[in-house]
Amino acid sequence: MPYVNLKITKDGVTKEQKAELVRGITDLLVRVLNKKPEHTHIVIDEIDVENWGYCGVLTSEYRANGKD
């Protein structure tokens, strides 16, 4: 039973984009590892940029300084 936990920053990702990610990851597991889609679980965690650190600072600060 494949379980994939995808963590992304919460910044306007649409339901359609999430659905495409789930389809793509499922298809990849089927193609590469011969896993059954009905046994595949994918969880998308959206993290506020104030709760994600990168390069020694919060992602919100990093982006505010034009580094994204």
Secondary structure by P-SEA (a helix, b strand, c coil): cbbbbbbbccccccaaaaaaaaaaaaaaaaaacccccccbbbbbbbbcccccccccccaaaaaaaccc
